[in-house]
Amino acid sequence: SFILGKPTLEKERVKEIIGITNAAMPDIGKTTRASNDHYKCLYLIQNPNWQGEGVVVDTRGDKALFMIPEVGMMTQIKFKTLPERDEKVLLKVSSVDLVERLVNFKPA
């Protein structure tokens, strides 16, 4: 409007619009994450022989937390002998729950 020489919005109206937008942002982020997780699960269902590298980022008790960069996921796997932090382990899918958007992995 400014470029065309037309009146611009009042300061209060701009603040109102910003407030409405900011209020919606958490829901937008949640929906985006759910959509991304859905399509990751769908991809892994359609590629049941998928294998990828997981990197150990933490260990607690008898479990190792892995980051799986290729699919942008994290998983926790129970081990008898824990791998070391930063160790790379080849992983494969053991189960996928599309409704809950959950994937379980195990060493390949």
C-alpha positions, 0 to 999 in steps of 0.5 A, a space after each residue: 500500500 505504501 508504494 502505491 500511495 495508499 494508507 497503511 495499516 494502523 500500528 495496533 492492527 499490525 500488532 494484532 496481525 503479528 499476535 495472531 500469527 505468533 499464536 498459530 506458530 506452535 500449531 504450524 510447527 507441530 503439524 509440520 513435524 507430524 507431516 515429516 514424521 508421517 512421510 519418513 514412516 511411509 518411506 521406511 514402510 515402502 523400503 523395508 530393506 532400508 539400512 543406514 548408519 546410526 551414530 551413538 550420541 549418548 548411552 544410559 544404562 544398557 541403552 544407546 541413543 542414536 542419531 540417524 542422519 540419513 532419515 533425520 531420526 533418533 532412536 534408542 536401542 538396548 544392547 548387551 554390550 554398549 557401543 562407544 559414543 560417536 561409534 557408527 553402527 549400521 541399522 535397519 528397521 525392525 517395525 514401523 507404526 504409521 498411525 503413531 509415527 514411530 519407527 523401531 530400529 535394530 543393528 543390521 
